[in-house]
Amino acid sequence: MLAVMMALTPVDFYKSMTTHADHVLQGVMNMKCPVCVAAELIHDTRDLPYTYKGKTTLIPAVTADFCSTCDESITDMAETERIMRAMQAFIRLVNASVVEPTPIGSMSRKLALG
C-alpha cells in the first residue's frame, strides 16, 4: 500500500470548492483511488464486512475514504488500529469455536479424564 501511495502524483488530486456569490464556503481535496485509479474516493462511515475461515462479521461505523469501483477503503491510523483490533478479536472468537475433537479425545485419554 505504501508503494501505491508513494506513486501518486499531483494529477491524482484536484481541488473542489463550493461557492456562494463571491465567497468560498468549503474547499475539499478529492483523490482518485490509489488501488484501481478508476474512481474518486467517497468519504463516508459504513459497516465493514470481514470474513475469516468462512465466518463473517461486520465491523461497525468505519469512517474512511471508499472506492465505489474496487471496494478499497483508506482509513486514518486511529481507525486502522480500531479495525485491526476488531479483526483480531473476531479471529480469536472463530478459532476458539473451531475445536477439533480428535486432539481433545487423545489428550483426555493421556490425562485419564475419561
C-alpha positions as CSV (number, residue, x, y, z in Angstrom):
1,M,0.0,0.0,0.0
2,L,2.9,2.4,0.8
3,A,4.3,1.9,-2.7
4,V,0.9,2.8,-4.2
5,M,0.6,5.9,-2.1
6,M,4.2,7.0,-2.9
7,A,3.4,6.6,-6.6
8,L,0.6,9.2,-6.5
9,T,1.3,12.4,-8.5
10,P,-0.4,15.8,-8.4
11,V,-2.6,14.7,-11.3
12,D,-4.3,12.2,-9.0
13,F,-5.6,15.1,-6.9
14,Y,-7.8,18.0,-7.6
15,K,-9.4,20.8,-5.7
16,S,-13.1,21.1,-5.5
17,M,-14.9,24.1,-4.0
18,T,-18.4,25.1,-3.1
19,T,-19.1,28.8,-3.6
20,H,-21.9,31.2,-3.0
21,A,-21.6,34.6,-4.7
22,D,-18.1,35.8,-4.0
23,H,-17.4,33.6,-1.0
24,V,-15.8,30.2,-0.9
25,L,-17.8,28.1,1.5
26,Q,-15.8,24.9,1.5
27,G,-12.7,23.6,-0.1
28,V,-12.2,19.9,-0.4
29,M,-9.2,17.9,-1.7
30,N,-10.5,14.9,-3.7
31,M,-8.4,11.9,-4.6
32,K,-8.8,9.0,-7.0
33,C,-8.5,5.5,-5.6
34,P,-4.8,4.7,-5.3
35,V,-5.5,1.0,-6.0
36,C,-7.6,1.0,-9.2
37,V,-7.4,4.7,-10.2
38,A,-10.8,4.3,-11.7
39,A,-13.0,6.2,-9.3
40,E,-13.0,9.1,-6.9
41,L,-12.9,8.2,-3.2
42,I,-16.0,8.9,-1.2
43,H,-15.6,9.9,2.5
44,D,-18.3,8.0,4.4
45,T,-19.0,5.9,7.5
46,R,-20.1,2.3,6.8
47,D,-20.2,-1.1,8.4
48,L,-17.3,-3.1,7.0
49,P,-17.7,-6.8,6.4
50,Y,-14.8,-9.1,7.4
51,T,-14.6,-12.8,6.7
52,Y,-12.3,-15.3,8.3
53,K,-12.4,-19.1,7.8
54,G,-15.8,-18.8,6.2
55,K,-17.3,-16.8,9.1
56,T,-18.3,-13.2,8.5
57,T,-18.8,-10.3,10.9
58,L,-19.4,-6.6,10.4
59,I,-17.1,-4.0,11.9
60,P,-19.4,-1.2,12.7
61,A,-19.2,2.5,11.8
62,V,-15.9,2.5,9.9
63,T,-15.0,6.1,8.7
64,A,-12.9,6.0,5.6
65,D,-12.5,7.1,2.0
66,F,-14.2,4.4,0.0
67,C,-13.8,3.4,-3.7
68,S,-17.1,2.5,-5.4
69,T,-15.3,0.6,-8.1
70,C,-12.9,-1.8,-6.3
71,D,-14.3,-1.6,-2.7
72,E,-10.9,-0.4,-1.3
73,S,-11.1,1.7,1.8
74,I,-8.4,4.2,3.0
75,T,-8.5,4.9,6.8
76,D,-6.5,7.1,9.1
77,M,-4.2,5.5,11.7
78,A,-6.6,5.5,14.6
79,E,-9.4,3.9,12.5
80,T,-6.9,1.3,11.1
81,E,-5.9,0.4,14.7
82,R,-9.6,0.0,15.7
83,I,-10.3,-2.2,12.7
84,M,-7.3,-4.3,13.3
85,R,-8.4,-4.8,17.0
86,A,-11.9,-5.9,15.8
87,M,-10.4,-8.3,13.3
88,Q,-8.1,-9.8,15.8
89,A,-10.9,-10.3,18.3
90,F,-13.1,-11.9,15.6
91,I,-10.2,-14.2,14.7
92,R,-9.8,-15.3,18.3
93,L,-13.6,-15.9,18.5
94,V,-13.6,-18.0,15.4
95,N,-10.5,-20.0,16.4
96,A,-12.0,-20.7,19.8
97,S,-15.2,-22.0,18.3
98,V,-13.4,-24.4,15.9
99,V,-12.0,-27.2,18.1
100,E,-11.0,-30.5,16.5
101,P,-12.4,-33.4,18.5
102,T,-9.5,-35.8,17.8
103,P,-6.8,-33.9,19.7
104,I,-9.2,-33.3,22.6
105,G,-10.0,-37.0,22.8
106,S,-6.4,-38.1,22.8
107,M,-5.5,-35.5,25.4
108,S,-8.3,-36.7,27.6
109,R,-7.1,-40.3,27.4
110,K,-3.5,-39.2,28.2
111,L,-4.7,-37.4,31.2
112,A,-7.1,-40.2,32.2
113,L,-10.0,-37.9,32.2
114,G,-12.4,-40.4,30.8
